Amino acid sequence: MFHMMNEARIAVGLGAAMLGFAGYEASLDYAKTRPQGRPMGPGGKDASKPQVPIIEHADVKRMLLAQKSYCEGALALELYCARLVDELHTGDGAAKARAHLLLEVLTPIAKSWPSEWCLEANSLAIQVLGGYGYTRDFPVEQYWRDNRLNMIHEGTHGIQALDLLGRKVVMDGGAGLVALRKAIDETVGRASAAESLLPHAQALASAADHLEAATRAAWSTGSPDEALANATPYLQAFGHVVLAWIWLDVATRAVAAPVDPAQRGRLAACRYFFHHELPKVAAWLAVVETRDDTCRTMAEESF
């Protein structure tokens, strides 16, 4: 049953990624063709000049880059997990053992991360279209509605968080977390050879250190109530570290072909993720490592 559920959770994550991707493609097409605003010069806007497509505005590029980093990153994660499932059936003993350990810790992420962040991509797609995005003239509002289910079925976000912090990272003496850290360190080592990726490699190594320290701190008292009260922020931090690793792995290949527009786009999405998303990890882990009791001790009658 659990083998079936784990593969179904990967499938849910893939479905969420694809719905996010559909919204990204729709909003990208709209941004390329919707004229609005004029270039800003030293004297302000020149009303005599034609309007520009909204994709030329930095804030629209921000929303498109966020979508790209969420959706392409999620797709890369799901394909990696699918390969691990294949290795369980076709690999030798060592490959099977490694795939099993990695899937133990990655399956909650493969299900939950795309279902949260590709939903956010759908929300940004609506935002790019403005008022049109909220109407049925365009498909982006339906993509958001359809994707909202994926945080619920095959184990809600909170259940995935309890499974990750309560079982997966501590089972077998933390063997799954050790296997993941080894994989992260291998990518960090490859990326460090490229000067442009070295700051990202250092940032990922630091975030992975923080994640490991927070995991130990969460369980330092041995109390499940204290450790698991902040399981969802832990899941979010864990997921962002995993996606930073996935993006850095993609970037180590993209950097070899910098003249290819598609590879330049992947390098930009990686840069966006490291500059705009990875810093969120520290805030999420702060409540985990201090075993913040705000939610746990809130009295029912005080709501």
C-alpha positions in Angstrom: 0.0 0.0 0.0 2.8 2.4 0.9 4.6 1.7 -2.3 1.4 2.6 -4.2 0.9 5.7 -2.1 4.5 7.0 -2.5 4.3 6.7 -6.3 0.9 8.3 -6.2 2.4 11.2 -4.3 5.0 11.7 -6.9 2.3 11.7 -9.5 0.4 14.4 -7.6 3.5 16.5 -7.5 3.9 16.1 -11.2 0.3 17.1 -11.9 0.8 20.2 -9.7 3.9 21.1 -11.7 2.1 20.7 -15.0 -0.8 22.9 -13.9 1.7 25.5 -12.8 3.5 25.2 -16.1 0.3 25.7 -18.0 -0.3 28.9 -16.1 3.3 30.1 -16.7 3.0 29.5 -20.4 -0.3 31.3 -20.6 0.9 34.3 -18.7 4.2 34.4 -20.6 2.3 34.5 -23.9 0.1 37.3 -22.5 3.0 39.3 -21.2 4.7 39.2 -24.6 1.6 40.6 -26.4 -0.1 43.0 -23.9 1.1 46.6 -24.4 1.0 48.8 -21.4 3.3 51.6 -20.2 6.2 53.4 -21.9 10.0 53.4 -21.3 11.2 55.5 -18.5 13.9 58.1 -19.3 15.7 60.8 -17.3 12.8 63.1 -17.8 10.1 60.5 -17.1 7.9 58.8 -19.6 7.7 60.0 -23.2 4.0 59.9 -24.1 4.9 60.2 -27.8 6.6 56.8 -27.8 4.5 53.6 -28.3 3.6 51.4 -25.4 5.8 48.4 -24.7 4.8 44.8 -24.0 4.4 44.3 -20.2 7.2 41.7 -20.3 9.6 44.6 -20.5 8.7 45.8 -17.0 10.9 44.4 -14.2 8.1 43.5 -11.9 6.4 41.4 -14.6 9.8 39.7 -15.2 9.9 39.0 -11.5 6.5 37.2 -11.5 7.5 35.2 -14.6 10.9 34.3 -13.2 9.2 33.1 -10.0 6.8 30.9 -12.0 9.7 29.6 -14.1 11.8 28.8 -11.0 8.9 27.0 -9.3 7.6 25.0 -12.2 10.8 24.0 -14.0 12.4 23.2 -10.6 9.3 21.1 -9.6 9.5 19.2 -12.9 13.2 18.5 -12.5 12.5 17.2 -8.9 9.6 14.9 -10.1 11.8 13.5 -12.9 14.6 12.8 -10.4 12.2 11.0 -8.1 10.8 9.0 -11.0 14.3 7.9 -11.9 14.8 6.8 -8.3 11.6 4.7 -8.5 13.1 3.1 -11.7 16.3 2.4 -9.8 14.4 0.5 -7.2 13.4 -2.0 -9.9 16.4 -2.0 -12.2 19.5 -1.0 -10.1 22.0 -3.2 -8.4 22.0 -3.6 -4.6 23.8 -0.4 -3.8 21.7 1.7 -6.3 18.5 0.2 -4.9 19.6 1.0 -1.3 20.5 4.6 -2.2 17.3 5.1 -4.1 15.2 3.8 -1.2 16.9 6.1 1.3 16.5 9.2 -1.0 12.9 8.4 -1.8 12.1 8.1 1.9 13.0 11.8 2.5 12.1 13.2 -0.9 8.6 11.8 -1.4 7.0 14.2 1.1 8.7 17.0 -0.8 7.8 15.7 -4.2 4.2 15.8 -3.2 4.0 18.9 -1.1 6.4 21.4 -2.6 4.9 21.5 -6.2 1.4 21.5 -4.7 2.2 24.6 -2.7 4.6 26.6 -5.0 3.2 25.7 -8.4 -0.2 26.9 -6.9 1.7 30.1 -6.1 2.8 30.1 -9.7 -0.8 29.9 -10.8 -1.6 32.8 -8.6 1.2 34.9 -10.1 -0.1 33.9 -13.6 -3.4 35.5 -12.7 -1.6 38.6 -11.4 0.3 39.0 -14.7 -3.0 39.1 -16.6 -4.4 41.6 -14.1 -8.2 41.8 -14.2 -8.4 39.5 -17.2 -6.7 36.8 -15.1 -9.8 36.7 -12.8 -12.2 36.1 -15.7 -13.0 33.0 -17.7 -11.8 34.7 -20.9 -8.4 33.2 -20.1 -7.6 29.8 -18.5 -5.3 30.9 -15.7 -8.1 31.1 -13.1 -9.2 27.5 -13.7 -5.6 26.3 -13.5 -5.4 27.8 -10.0 -8.8 26.3 -9.0 -7.7 22.8 -10.3 -4.3 23.0 -8.6 -5.7 23.9 -5.2 -6.8 20.3 -4.7 -3.2 19.0 -4.8 -2.3 20.4 -1.4 -5.1 18.3 0.0 -5.4 14.8 -1.5 -2.8 12.0 -1.1 -1.9 13.4 2.3 -2.4 17.1 3.2 0.4 19.5 3.6 0.4 19.1 7.4 0.4 15.3 7.1 3.4 15.4 4.8 5.2 17.6 7.3 4.5 15.3 10.2 5.7 12.3 8.1 8.9 14.1 7.2 10.0 15.4 10.6 8.3 12.7 12.7 9.4 9.7 10.7 11.5 10.1 7.6 14.5 12.2 8.8 14.9 10.2 12.0 14.3 6.6 10.9 17.3 4.3 10.7 19.4 6.8 12.6 18.8 9.5 10.1 20.1 7.5 7.2 17.9 9.1 4.6 19.0 12.6 5.7 22.6 11.5 5.5 22.1 10.1 1.9 20.5 13.4 0.9 23.3 15.5 2.3 25.8 13.3 0.5 24.0 14.0 -2.8 23.8 17.7 -2.0 27.5 17.8 -1.3 28.3 16.1 -4.6 26.4 18.8 -6.4 28.0 21.6 -4.4 31.4 20.2 -5.3 30.7 20.2 -9.0 29.1 23.6 -8.9 32.1 25.1 -7.0 34.3 24.6 -10.0 32.3 27.2 -11.9 33.1 30.7 -10.7 29.6 32.0 -11.4 28.0 29.2 -9.4 30.4 29.3 -6.4 28.2 31.7 -4.4 25.2 29.5 -4.9 27.1 26.4 -3.9 28.2 28.1 -0.7 24.7 29.3 0.0 23.3 25.8 -0.5 25.9 24.2 1.8 25.1 26.8 4.5 21.4 26.2 4.2 21.9 22.4 4.4 24.0 22.9 7.5 21.2 24.9 9.0 18.6 22.3 8.1 20.6 19.6 9.8 21.2 21.7 12.9 17.5 22.5 13.1 16.5 18.9 12.8 18.7 18.0 15.8 17.4 21.0 17.8 13.8 20.1 17.1 14.3 16.7 18.6 16.8 17.8 21.3 14.2 17.5 24.2 12.9 14.1 22.9 9.4 15.4 23.1 7.3 14.8 19.9 4.8 17.5 20.9 7.6 20.1 21.0 9.4 18.8 17.9 6.4 18.4 15.6 4.5 21.7 16.6 6.5 23.4 13.8 6.6 20.5 11.3 5.1 22.6 8.5 7.7 25.3 8.6 10.3 22.5 8.6 8.7 21.0 5.5 8.8 24.3 3.8 12.4 24.9 4.7 13.4 21.3 3.7 11.6 21.7 0.4 13.4 24.9 -0.5 16.8 23.4 0.3 15.9 20.4 -1.9 14.8 22.7 -4.7 17.9 24.8 -4.4 19.9 21.6 -4.8 17.9 20.6 -7.8 18.4 24.0 -9.4 22.1 24.0 -8.7 22.4 20.6 -10.3 20.5 22.0 -13.4 22.8 25.0 -13.4 26.0 22.9 -13.5 24.8 21.6 -16.8 23.4 24.9 -18.1 26.6 26.8 -17.4 28.4 24.7 -20.0 26.2 26.2 -22.8 25.7 29.9 -21.9 25.0 31.0 -25.5 21.9 28.8 -25.6 18.8 31.1 -24.7 17.1 28.2 -23.0 20.2 27.5 -20.8 20.6 31.2 -20.0 16.9 31.1 -18.9 17.6 28.2 -16.6 20.7 30.0 -15.1 18.5 33.1 -14.5 15.8 31.0 -12.8 18.5 29.4 -10.6 19.8 32.8 -9.7 16.3 34.0 -8.9 15.7 31.0 -6.6 18.9 31.5 -4.7 18.5 35.3 -4.3 14.7 35.5 -3.7 13.7 32.1 -2.3 16.5 30.3 -0.4 16.8 33.2 2.1 13.3 32.2 3.4 14.8 29.0 4.8 16.4 30.8 7.8 13.1 32.3 9.0 11.2 28.9 8.7 14.0 27.1 10.6 14.1 29.7 13.3 10.8 28.5 14.8 11.8 24.9 14.3 15.2 25.0 16.1 13.8 27.1 19.0 10.7 24.7 19.3 8.5 27.9 19.3 5.4 27.1 21.2 3.1 29.8 19.9 0.8 27.4 18.0 1.1 24.5 20.4 0.1 26.4 23.5 -2.7 28.5 22.0 -5.8 27.9 24.1 -8.9 26.7 22.2 -11.1 29.2 23.9 -8.8 32.1 22.8 -9.5 31.7 19.1 
